[in-house]
Amino acid sequence: MERLKHWLSRVPKPIRWVLVTVIGFAFLILGLIMLVTPGPGILFLFLGISVLALEIEWARELHKKGLQGLELLLAKVKARFLRKK
């Protein structure tokens, strides 16, 4: 994602916004399609939100909440597997 940020920083703002929006929504649509067909749908949904979060505020907030939820889930899984038996 850092490489994408670096590359996009050299692109003018209006063009950058259009690129990020088109690519982000393309990943979101592909993710929604892949939820009902074989494929990594959830991964594409997260990828789409991550790309949109580069330029759009609501996506940035959703991305932040998603990362917090993922960290909480990982902590619970680690606690369950690292628990002494």
Number of C-alpha atoms within 10 A of each C-alpha: 10 7 8 11 11 10 11 17 11 9 12 9 12 8 11 17 16 12 17 21 19 15 15 24 18 15 23 23 16 18 22 16 15 17 16 9 10 8 13 14 20 15 14 22 21 19 20 25 23 21 25 26 20 20 17 14 11 12 18 17 13 16 21 15 12 15 13 12 12 12 12 12 12 12 11 12 12 11 11 10 9 9 8 6 4
